[in-house]
Amino acid sequence: MAADGSLDPRPRRPRRWSESPVFVAFLLPALLFLAFTSVYPLARTFWLSFHTWFMNKPNTSPQFVGLGEYQNTLADGVFRTSALNTAVFGVGTVAVEIVLGLALALALTSGGGGIKIARSILLVPMIMTPVVVGVLWRILFYDKGLVNYLLSQVGLGPVFWFVDPAWAFVGVMLVDIWQWTPFVMIVLTAALASLPGEPFRAAQIDGASRWQVFRYLTLPMLAPVLLVTALLRFMDAIKVFDTIYVLTGGGPGYATEMLSSYIYKQGLRYFNIGGAAAASWMFLLVIVVIALVMIRLRARTGRAE
């Protein structure tokens, strides 16, 4: 009703549930929990990255050194080695996983008996925990394990997976490929099922070969999904820790040392909290940049569609 006693013709907007104080009251515990478990540790780690502090030294407190810990970390040869290992590991494993995942997705969508059973079997590695995967492959890679036995049967001889630096790196890559190729397969299988059928029927009528259909129709249509999947897998691959820690512990030497294991050792083995915090934030910056690139590419793909 208006001030003069007449009815107000404007309809009153209904109050949204999200604007209710009850909604805020229900949301507040979750926000406080998130702040305690995520925001505070990030802020604390950022603060520690500008301080030097060895936690195993009694009666000491963090001393402000500015960018000193960042400079020390960048000058550390082990850090540079682990950064290079992480980049090579991420690019190498993701490239192979994309190729194998696409091949499996194409094979499992082409029809035929036993497809559901084969798909279920292929999903087993992905649902296994990283520690179990590491223990399993450590047994398989043992000097007299199954892998070396099979290699000896074809005349390739035993491979010392945990002694030779090159083979150790290949070994941890093979394990990651074995575990996460099914993830790529699932995503691409769903993408293949969503492709429109008209272009493929037209190509079949025109007499196009399977290779031509794949090259000029399937692959271009899958390109956005392939790109996003590759970026997702790369972000996940460069964070690998559990499997490699169980398999090789970063060795032999620093052959399989990754940024995640480097940060772990700096903080919890050498108790160099400032150095671990600085390395963590540099690592986080790389992941954030990759995530922003993925979001931008996804938004561009959405506008194109």
Secondary structure, DSSP 8 states (H G I E B T S, - for coil): --TTSS---S------GGGSHHHHHHHHHHHHHHIIIIIHHHHHHHHHTTEE-BTTSTT---EE-TTHHHHHHHH-HHHHHHHHHHHHHHHHHHHHHHHHHHHHHHHHTS--TTHHHHHHHHTHHHHS-HHHHHHHHHHHTSTTSHHHHHHHHTT-----TTTSHHHHHHHHHHHHHHHHHHHHHHHHHHHHHTS-SHHHHHHHHTT--HHHHIIIIIHHHHHHHHHHHHHHHHHHHTT--HHHHHHTTT-STTTT--HHHHHHHHHHTS-BHHHHHHHHHHHHHHHHHHHHHHHHHHHHHHHH-
